Amino acid sequence: MARYTEEQLRHKLKAAGYALHKSRARRITIDDLGDYCVVDVDTNAVIVGPRFNATLDEVEDWARSMEILES
């Protein structure tokens, strides 16, 4: 399975109506675990990683399950 870079995932998600956000936290807290989240641009709802707790691999797996990325 090919792995995508952050930039590639960001581009593919944007084309599908989602945004990939990276945490800017300098310290890990209970509400911000320092990784990524995916947001639906239309509804501004967090879809994956509500506490910035999704890794790029998890985002990619989710995108594949939603058929945003080819398998």
N, CA, C and O atoms as a DFTB+ gen file, in Angstrom:
284 C
 N C O
     1  1       0.844      -1.168       0.000
     2  2       0.000       0.000       0.000
     3  2       0.894       1.237       0.000
     4  3       1.750       1.383       0.872
     5  1       0.702       2.116      -0.962
     6  2       1.502       3.336      -1.055
     7  2       1.076       4.318       0.037
     8  3      -0.108       4.450       0.346
     9  1       2.035       4.983       0.594
    10  2       1.744       5.982       1.615
    11  2       1.879       7.359       1.004
    12  3       2.801       7.617       0.229
    13  1       0.972       8.231       1.348
    14  2       0.943       9.589       0.828
    15  2       1.658      10.537       1.793
    16  3       1.687      10.304       3.001
    17  1       2.227      11.594       1.247
    18  2       2.833      12.626       2.088
    19  2       1.718      13.525       2.619
    20  3       0.578      13.455       2.159
    21  1       2.056      14.354       3.574
    22  2       1.077      15.291       4.134
    23  2       0.518      16.196       3.031
    24  3      -0.688      16.436       2.977
    25  1       1.374      16.689       2.171
    26  2       0.950      17.582       1.093
    27  2       0.001      16.878       0.118
    28  3      -0.995      17.460      -0.311
    29  1       0.311      15.632      -0.229
    30  2      -0.551      14.877      -1.136
    31  2      -1.919      14.618      -0.511
    32  3      -2.945      14.764      -1.174
    33  1      -1.931      14.231       0.773
    34  2      -3.204      14.005       1.461
    35  2      -4.012      15.291       1.523
    36  3      -5.218      15.286       1.278
    37  1      -3.352      16.383       1.849
    38  2      -4.019      17.678       1.941
    39  2      -4.701      18.022       0.603
    40  3      -5.845      18.477       0.582
    41  1      -3.994      17.802      -0.495
    42  2      -4.517      18.096      -1.832
    43  2      -5.717      17.211      -2.174
    44  3      -6.734      17.714      -2.651
    45  1      -5.613      15.913      -1.940
    46  2      -6.690      14.971      -2.250
    47  2      -7.930      15.260      -1.402
    48  3      -9.054      15.218      -1.901
    49  1      -7.715      15.553      -0.116
    50  2      -8.844      15.848       0.765
    51  2      -9.528      17.146       0.365
    52  3     -10.755      17.238       0.397
    53  1      -8.746      18.145      -0.010
    54  2      -9.319      19.424      -0.433
    55  2     -10.214      19.241      -1.654
    56  3     -11.290      19.834      -1.736
    57  1      -9.772      18.427      -2.590
    58  2     -10.561      18.158      -3.793
    59  2     -11.879      17.463      -3.461
    60  3     -12.852      17.586      -4.205
    61  1     -11.912      16.733      -2.346
    62  2     -13.115      16.007      -1.936
    63  2     -13.976      16.806      -0.959
    64  3     -15.007      16.310      -0.504
    65  1     -13.571      18.039      -0.628
    66  2     -14.373      18.869       0.267
    67  2     -14.001      18.781       1.731
    68  3     -14.800      19.132       2.599
    69  1     -12.797      18.316       2.015
    70  2     -12.312      18.211       3.391
    71  2     -11.028      19.015       3.547
    72  3     -10.364      19.337       2.562
    73  1     -10.686      19.334       4.781
    74  2      -9.439      20.040       5.061
    75  2      -8.647      19.245       6.087
    76  3      -9.208      18.730       7.054
    77  1      -7.350      19.149       5.874
    78  2      -6.457      18.483       6.813
    79  2      -5.793      19.565       7.659
    80  3      -5.133      20.459       7.130
    81  1      -5.971      19.479       8.970
    82  2      -5.380      20.451       9.880
    83  2      -4.334      19.777      10.751
    84  3      -4.543      18.667      11.240
    85  1      -3.217      20.445      10.943
    86  2      -2.153      19.962      11.824
    87  2      -2.190      20.777      13.095
    88  3      -2.379      21.993      13.057
    89  1      -2.012      20.121      14.201
    90  2      -1.969      20.807      15.481
    91  2      -0.783      21.764      15.528
    92  3       0.299      21.452      15.030
    93  1      -0.992      22.910      16.119
    94  2       0.099      23.865      16.315
    95  2       0.525      23.919      17.776
    96  3       1.308      24.784      18.167
    97  1       0.019      23.012      18.569
    98  2       0.323      22.998      20.001
    99  2       1.802      22.738      20.241
   100  3       2.414      21.882      19.603
   101  1       2.347      23.479      21.152
   102  2       3.751      23.269      21.526
   103  2       3.881      22.199      22.604
   104  3       4.921      21.556      22.748
   105  1       2.807      22.028      23.348
   106  2       2.785      20.994      24.383
   107  2       1.565      20.118      24.191
   108  3       0.501      20.594      23.798
   109  1       1.722      18.852      24.468
   110  2       0.623      17.896      24.372
   111  2      -0.291      18.120      25.582
   112  3       0.167      18.183      26.723
   113  1      -1.593      18.239      25.303
   114  2      -2.578      18.346      26.376
   115  2      -3.658      17.305      26.136
   116  3      -3.648      16.616      25.116
   117  1      -4.576      17.190      27.061
   118  2      -5.666      16.223      26.923
   119  2      -6.555      16.561      25.728
   120  3      -7.147      15.665      25.126
   121  1      -6.656      17.851      25.377
   122  2      -7.512      18.277      24.267
   123  2      -6.773      18.426      22.949
   124  3      -7.405      18.622      21.911
   125  1      -5.467      18.339      22.968
   126  2      -4.683      18.510      21.740
   127  2      -3.473      17.590      21.818
   128  3      -2.498      17.872      22.515
   129  1      -3.559      16.487      21.090
   130  2      -2.518      15.470      21.186
   131  2      -1.408      15.628      20.147
   132  3      -0.541      14.763      20.025
   133  1      -1.435      16.734      19.397
   134  2      -0.296      17.083      18.569
   135  2      -0.223      16.499      17.174
   136  3       0.809      16.645      16.519
   137  1      -1.264      15.846      16.686
   138  2      -1.212      15.257      15.351
   139  2      -2.146      16.003      14.388
   140  3      -2.018      17.215      14.218
   141  1      -3.080      15.287      13.763
   142  2      -3.900      15.852      12.690
   143  2      -5.389      15.656      12.963
   144  3      -5.789      14.810      13.763
   145  1      -6.204      16.471      12.267
   146  2      -7.646      16.243      12.218
   147  2      -8.130      16.573      10.814
   148  3      -7.513      17.359      10.095
   149  1      -9.242      15.959      10.440
   150  2      -9.869      16.209       9.146
   151  2     -11.202      16.896       9.413
   152  3     -11.985      16.455      10.255
   153  1     -11.452      17.998       8.672
   154  2     -12.656      18.793       8.863
   155  2     -13.448      18.826       7.556
   156  3     -12.876      18.997       6.479
   157  1     -14.758      18.661       7.660
   158  2     -15.641      18.821       6.504
   159  2     -15.784      20.320       6.260
   160  3     -16.249      21.046       7.138
   161  1     -15.395      20.784       5.094
   162  2     -15.374      22.213       4.795
   163  2     -16.777      22.813       4.798
   164  3     -16.954      23.947       5.240
   165  1     -17.769      22.083       4.317
   166  2     -19.134      22.609       4.230
   167  2     -19.780      22.808       5.595
   168  3     -20.435      23.823       5.833
   169  1     -19.600      21.851       6.480
   170  2     -20.270      21.911       7.779
   171  2     -19.353      22.337       8.918
   172  3     -19.814      22.593      10.030
   173  1     -18.055      22.413       8.640
   174  2     -17.048      22.746       9.647
   175  2     -17.038      21.728      10.793
   176  3     -16.666      22.058      11.920
   177  1     -17.440      20.515      10.504
   178  2     -17.467      19.446      11.498
   179  2     -16.176      18.643      11.429
   180  3     -15.668      18.352      10.346
   181  1     -15.655      18.290      12.591
   182  2     -14.467      17.448      12.644
   183  2     -14.893      16.018      12.351
   184  3     -15.785      15.478      13.005
   185  1     -14.250      15.411      11.368
   186  2     -14.615      14.072      10.928
   187  2     -13.689      13.017      11.528
   188  3     -14.142      11.962      11.971
   189  1     -12.400      13.308      11.538
   190  2     -11.385      12.381      12.053
   191  2     -10.453      13.165      12.966
   192  3     -10.046      14.277      12.630
   193  1     -10.113      12.599      14.114
   194  2      -9.132      13.213      15.008
   195  2      -9.642      14.429      15.754
   196  3      -9.031      15.493      15.655
   197  1     -10.730      14.322      16.491
   198  2     -11.312      15.489      17.156
   199  2     -10.379      16.169      18.172
   200  3     -10.562      17.344      18.492
   201  1      -9.409      15.449      18.662
   202  2      -8.444      16.048      19.594
   203  2      -7.059      16.110      18.966
   204  3      -6.045      16.010      19.656
   205  1      -7.031      16.278      17.637
   206  2      -5.775      16.246      16.893
   207  2      -5.001      14.972      17.241
   208  3      -3.797      14.994      17.500
   209  1      -5.734      13.876      17.236
   210  2      -5.147      12.600      17.629
   211  2      -5.051      11.599      16.484
   212  3      -4.829      10.413      16.724
   213  1      -5.217      12.058      15.233
   214  2      -5.110      11.159      14.088
   215  2      -3.729      11.283      13.451
   216  3      -3.242      12.387      13.206
   217  1      -3.113      10.150      13.192
   218  2      -1.831      10.162      12.479
   219  2      -2.112      10.253      10.979
   220  3      -3.250      10.075      10.545
   221  1      -1.080      10.529      10.195
   222  2      -1.253      10.558       8.741
   223  2      -1.710       9.205       8.211
   224  3      -2.510       9.147       7.277
   225  1      -1.214       8.116       8.794
   226  2      -1.641       6.777       8.382
   227  2      -3.136       6.576       8.642
   228  3      -3.839       6.000       7.812
   229  1      -3.618       7.047       9.791
   230  2      -5.041       6.920      10.108
   231  2      -5.895       7.776       9.167
   232  3      -6.972       7.356       8.744
   233  1      -5.411       8.970       8.845
   234  2      -6.125       9.832       7.897
   235  2      -6.176       9.158       6.529
   236  3      -7.214       9.158       5.866
   237  1      -5.056       8.590       6.117
   238  2      -5.019       7.905       4.827
   239  2      -5.969       6.710       4.809
   240  3      -6.685       6.504       3.830
   241  1      -5.980       5.928       5.877
   242  2      -6.886       4.774       5.955
   243  2      -8.344       5.225       5.877
   244  3      -9.150       4.596       5.192
   245  1      -8.686       6.306       6.569
   246  2     -10.039       6.837       6.520
   247  2     -10.383       7.291       5.097
   248  3     -11.467       6.996       4.593
   249  1      -9.458       8.006       4.455
   250  2      -9.688       8.500       3.094
   251  2      -9.892       7.342       2.121
   252  3     -10.708       7.440       1.204
   253  1      -9.161       6.254       2.313
   254  2      -9.359       5.070       1.465
   255  2     -10.743       4.460       1.718
   256  3     -11.422       4.049       0.777
   257  1     -11.156       4.403       2.977
   258  2     -12.465       3.832       3.289
   259  2     -13.604       4.682       2.720
   260  3     -14.682       4.161       2.434
   261  1     -13.371       5.974       2.557
   262  2     -14.367       6.887       1.978
   263  2     -14.212       6.976       0.459
   264  3     -14.928       7.728      -0.202
   265  1     -13.275       6.205      -0.085
   266  2     -12.988       6.151      -1.515
   267  2     -12.514       7.503      -2.065
   268  3     -12.748       7.824      -3.230
   269  1     -11.852       8.281      -1.220
   270  2     -11.221       9.531      -1.649
   271  2      -9.893       9.203      -2.325
   272  3      -9.493       9.845      -3.296
   273  1      -9.222       8.190      -1.785
   274  2      -7.970       7.715      -2.358
   275  2      -8.213       6.373      -3.024
   276  3      -9.060       5.593      -2.589
   277  1      -7.462       6.114      -4.081
   278  2      -7.577       4.822      -4.749
   279  2      -6.839       3.765      -3.919
   280  3      -5.820       4.056      -3.293
   281  1      -7.352       2.571      -3.923
   282  2      -6.774       1.488      -3.123
   283  2      -5.566       0.895      -3.784
   284  3      -4.958      -0.030      -3.244
